[in-house]
Amino acid sequence: MTTEPQRLQYLEAMGLTAWTARYRLPNARATEACDWALPVPEEGVRQAPGARLHALLESPAEATPAPPASEPKARQRPPAGSAKARALLGDIVPGAEGDAGTGPAEGEAATPGAEAQQEPLRFSLQVACLDGRWLVILPREAAPGVVELRLLANLLRAAGVVPEKPPAFEAFHWPQVEGLPVQAPLEEAGEGLQAFLAGRRRRGWAPERLLIFGEGGALAPLLALQDGHCPLLDLPAWQGPALTELAGSAAAKRALWPSLADWRRAWLGEPDDA
């Protein structure tokens, strides 16, 4: 099940901003569930909501006395005070690991199937989509320079791939939000990349093919190309040298030449045996 912090991370990857109403708008009808009275400190100065939240999180958890052994076990209540606030925040508050009530009680076994927290998969990409049809991915953090863009345009032109507009690269970094709990790094990174591409569908992106210029690095196990196919994106895929390597190596350009004919047939929709 996707947790709320992960859901917000996927929305951010899609380019969507999540808004949550916390206060009553002017002239809006009163809503009992959303209209809270703000406590006034002893000094008579009203605290900001963020200050009150941090004060609540930093306050020690209240100890709840255990019921006598003779009494029947009472129905378990939801956590209160700082424990409740941390629970609502998805256990992402720094320093919350050692608070009372967040771990199993003494002598109690951990919940079966609970997964240990792991480090997220980290990578940066430059992504463009040629006329909304072909994805071009550069596994790198910096945007391509003028020389590399000119080289890419020349390669595409030589292959007969002439988009109506030059490729406009966008940066994508994972993770989108630091400090979130990670249980399945590969799966979560894949969902994040898919969410990013799904958000670009509103701009007309409908990828038919994938071109990757450069070694994948941390991206390699994520895309996991198999016989010219990318299972994650379910697209025919090609991967070759980085643009910087192609720009400085005549041998790399000659080795790329046979692939250009395949690109032309795929772009024009011709059969492979044409």
Secondary structure, 3 states (H helix, E strand, C coil): CCCHHHHHHHHHHCCCCCCCCCCCCCCCCCCCCCCCCCCCCCCCCCCCHHHHHHHHHHCCCCCCCCCCCCCCCCCCCCCCHHHHHHHHCCCCCCCCCCCCCCCCCCCCCCCCCCCCCCCCCCEEEEEEEECCCEEEEECCCCCCCHHHHHHHHHHHHHCCCCCCCCCCCEEEEECCCCCCCCCCHHHHHHHHHHHHHHHHHHHCCCCCEEEEECCCHHHHHHHCCCCCEECCCCEEEEEECCHHHHHHCHHHHHHHHHHHHHHHHHHHCCCCCC
